[in-house]
Amino acid sequence: MADPFEVRMRFTNQLRQLNASVTSAQKAAQYALKYRDMAEDLHSCILEQLERNNMNTRANIMYFIEHFLDMANKDGYDDYVRMMQRDIIRVVDAVAPDDGSGTANVKVVRKVLHGLQNKSLLEAQAVTQIEEVLKERDASAQDLAMSPPPLNGDGVPDNLGNMPPSRTLPPYSSSKRSNAPPRLDKKQIEQRIEEDRERHKRQRENIWAVPPGEDAEMEKLWEETSDLGEDDHRMGEEEWAEWKAEFDARRCSHRRDDANGAH
């Protein structure tokens, strides 16, 4: 039997090393499924890493959760799914906190939640309730963007350079400074941009991917084509009228040319 401490440490390292590649997510998911007898411990590892790491790592773990639960569900092991359903609010609070520090992760949370809902791994009601909370956090983030800039050691906004302090406005209090969310450093921002670019690239590739099968491409187009509605009928009638008018106009011009040639 594997040492529980060693299994936990290895899984923790895999979570910390997650990136935009599918391989890293598959490796961590397969490891957790291999040691499913320690599901409760490994699930707690996910929650701990979500609450302890920077926002980039939290976003990567959020993407991993969708991939992981999908694999667990297909593998017939629903304990991981049930535990994640139980703790989904805690997960969302960690990835997109209400202090504004996870503003960039709100879209990630939305995308993963809707992905889990489409795969029947989360109830629609739960997703709707969380969506309302995310809207409030979006609004709070916009308010925060309009708030005063961070301060230097003298209580003066950093972006004012060497300008002397105002003699009419009181200095910002330290309490406002403590409310400002932590910022990503330059390296973390560059890493996030690169990982987002990689995910968008893979998403575009998946859009054009056709499953194997003789009629797979035709079935894919059929499923993606919307139902015929009143707007489609009206557009068809308008296009037919335009084509008929253009056809009649050309036919009349040919008749005039023939008549002129006869003279």
RAQUI-V351454 format. One record per backbone hydrogen bond with DSSP energy under -0.5 kcal/mol. NH is the residue of the N-H (numbers start at 0). CO is the residue of the C=O. If there is no record, write none. Layout:
BEGIN
nh = [NH/NH]
co = [CO/CO]
END
This chain:
BEGIN
nh = [6/7/8/9/10/11/12/13/14/15/16/17/24/25/26/27/28/29/30/31/32/33/34/35/37/38/41/42/43/44/45/46/47/48/49/50/51/52/57/58/59/60/61/62/63/64/65/66/67/68/69/70/71/72/73/74/75/76/77/81/82/83/84/85/86/87/90/91/92/93/94/95/99/102/104/105/108/109/110/111/112/113/114/115/116/117/118/119/120/121/126/127/128/129/130/131/132/133/134/135/136/137/138/139/140/141/142/143/144/145/146/151/154/157/159/160/162/171/175/176/177/178/179/179/188/189/190/191/192/193/194/195/196/197/198/199/200/201/202/203/204/205/206/207/208/215/218/219/220/221/222/223/224/232/233/234/235/236/237/238/239/240/241/242/243/244/245/246/247/248/249/250/251/252/253/254/255/256/257/258/259/260/261/262]
co = [2/3/4/5/6/7/8/9/10/11/12/14/20/21/22/23/24/25/26/27/28/29/30/32/34/35/37/38/39/40/41/42/43/44/45/46/47/48/53/54/55/56/57/58/59/60/61/62/63/64/65/66/67/68/69/70/72/71/75/77/78/79/80/81/82/84/86/87/88/89/90/91/96/99/101/102/104/105/106/107/108/109/110/111/112/113/114/116/115/115/122/123/124/125/126/127/128/129/130/131/132/133/134/135/136/137/138/139/140/141/143/155/151/149/156/157/159/154/172/172/173/174/175/176/184/185/186/187/188/189/190/191/192/193/194/195/196/197/198/199/200/201/202/203/204/212/214/215/216/217/218/219/220/228/229/230/231/232/233/234/235/236/237/238/239/240/241/242/243/244/245/246/247/248/249/250/251/252/253/254/255/256/257/258]
END
